Amino acid sequence: MPVSGSDDAVLAAMWREVARHEPIGECTVALTALLRRVLPTRFVIVRRLDVDRARIETVASVDAPPGLEARSPLPSPRRDTLDAWARAGEIEAWPSRDVTAVARMCVPEGVAAAVVAGPLRSGDRVVGVLVVGVTGDGAGPTVDVAGATVRSALEPFAVALANDQRMHEIARLREAAVEDRTALLSRLARQDVSDAIVGAEHGLREVLARVGQVAPTDAPVLILGETGAGKEVLARTIHARSRRAGGPFLKVNCGAIPPDLVDSELFGHDKGSFTGAIAQRKGWFERADGGTLFLDEVAELPAAVQVRLLRVLQDGSFERVGGQQALNVDVRVVAATHRDLAGMVRDGRFRQDLWYRISVFPILLPALRERVGDIAALAQYFAERAGVRLFGRALAIDADGLARLQAYDWPGNVRELAAVIERAAILGNGHELPIARALGVSALGTVPASRGRTSAAPSGGVTESGRGTGEDRAAVEAMLQRCHGRIEGPFGAAAALGVNPHTLRSRMRKLGIAWGQFRGR
């Protein structure tokens, strides 16, 4: 067999490659090129043994056959059999993966060629398997030569795999620490309901019972609910109660990412993959490896991205934009939307197969107006935190203020309630909570919408019913004029009226009000 260098020189070059501490995919490419100097091979596959999750997975490959299996389960009896073979340290030659039970465990589905395989060990621990496709039928001189050569290559490959696992764990811990720090700073800044589940004993009892059922599993969860109802809080609770609680929890607002950047944001990109890609960048899926990825407003994803998301949910594999190497991640996906996703599927605006994948366990989060019994506890929760944060002392809500809060329809849900309480704290200068003023009563001379009252309009006539009056239109136009046409922000008409900006825009469309005419006034 012709060779281009001595075995010793090739082995030394392998150790130099391993010492560079490159990711296992890149290191496998380099080691395979060196191995082929002394052994003609058809392909090389590195599989990692994941004892905690009872599976064996393909983490790197070179020239592997199409249809290569990414991962396969490894229940306890089979794991013991594989462990016994690996500890013996024997090199095996199999004409196909069907010859023995160990071959079926080591060689992934999709490989029909003859192979030589050996265990990869780090100290006393078995970390994986090296599978090398050889020419011929797996018997005779080819196996003798291949067995000796593969045996000498086992240790470099094992160290490369162990290095990759350590770097992966360090990166995972770093991502988790960064996310924990970000979440902590966010909670300290906002002090809102994100650090507690208010209503666990009343309006959210059934919801949290379902969370308790699904959290310990790895099943995808779809949270359905109106804007501001607390979908992110529920997603964080699922993560905190899962076995992934020590891993990162990352949130992606799918509706806030420009369509041409969604691929890069979710899956990352390689250097030079497009104009401006000056360095390799990990996407959200890589960064969330070992943890939970919260895809908020998942219905906003473009159709092309939905296809790639489906693949990740199916087998945990994807490629960076501009990349050629398949990457594998272990991410639990929790998706959320305020849209009628089932209706979008029927209309062809959302992929049906993706719908089936993300809605394995749907949870419907009720609107605040359906949880009237929780309003008192939530309002007091926000009042205490807003008072401490803004004025250094907790505030309390009186009976009249609570009655007004319980009579309001809350189109903006819990988020709107938090904003109203904080506005009341500011209006009261830290001494009282003038709920009526915070709801917009004093500003427009109207009362907030109450349940069962058809004539009332929240914060000056911004109702959800779709039935407008002349007073409704006059109130909204007066506030738009005061705010110079601005809708969002602390000085916008929505904040002044005490409603969600989306609610105000919807009401303006029903009333036929064009906001542009008030700009610059």
C-alpha angles and dihedrals in degrees: 000000000000116000133185097214143009121278091243093052091048092049091050090050089051092055090050089054091049090050089062089070095220121168112279093253094056093039091052091054091053095044092048091053089054093045090054090061089072103021128038105226133180095208144339125221127186116201124190123214110225105194096176093057095034097236144104118226139188109243101168139011141170121207090345119173116266117266093037112176112244097204141349132197120258111196120196101270092049091044091055090051092050092045092053091051092046094049090053086061095216125158111229130201117203126181087207139355092256098067098086140007091247091053091053090052096046102039114064122229113269094048111108099160131098112272143187114215137185137176122259112218135183108198107308093339125095107223103172152315133272113217118191122187112220135192121255127027100304097264136092130022094342091064093045092054094039093048094054093044095046090048090058090048095051096084097051090047091047092051091047090052093046090048090051092050091051093048090046091052092048090050091048092051091047091051090048091050092048092048092047090050092048092048092047093050090047092052092047090051096046104024090197136142092292092094096052141029106235110192096035090132097045130015096015098041095107092042092054090046088059090046089055090053098050104031097080091053129071094233117134113253128209116201115201122193146114124286111281095017093119105264093150091051089054092048090053090050091053089051094046092052095047131086086254093067090112091055130075124289109205127183124207121187099211092192093057097057118090109246094241091055101045094092092051093045095049102035104020128229140248124240112279094012090127140353108298096021094123095158141018113275130196116226128222093269093056092045092051094050109140092016143059129294115204111205104196117196091011090171089073094067115117117247094250092054091048088063093054092044089054090056093051091050091048102050108355093246133122142145129239117246105277092010129123099195118092111229126203125210136177105221131154110217122213112182130190139186140166091210130095094259094177089055091049089053091052090049092049094245094116127039113257094212091053090048089056091050100049096038097059088121114016121192120195112211110206121231118252092250087062090054101055090149090063097052095085094052093043093047092050090046091054093042093055094048096042090050094049094045097045104030107012097249136078119255130212133212120233125223095260092051092048091050091053091049092050091049094053120095097223103213087178093050122202093346091057091047090054090050093049092050092049091048090051091051090053094045090050093049090231094299101089143359110242096195094175092058092043090054090054101257099128094042097057105016092240133109128240119262113272128200111267093013110113096182098055125091126196114249097349106335105317098141134167097219097085092230107118130191133198088256090053092054094044092050094050094044091048091054093045089052091050090050094044092240095307112142106175133046133049092299096042129113093248092059092045091051092045096237139115113271090235090054091051093049091049091051092048090054091052091049093045094239117156109207093202093074090066096052113115095010 
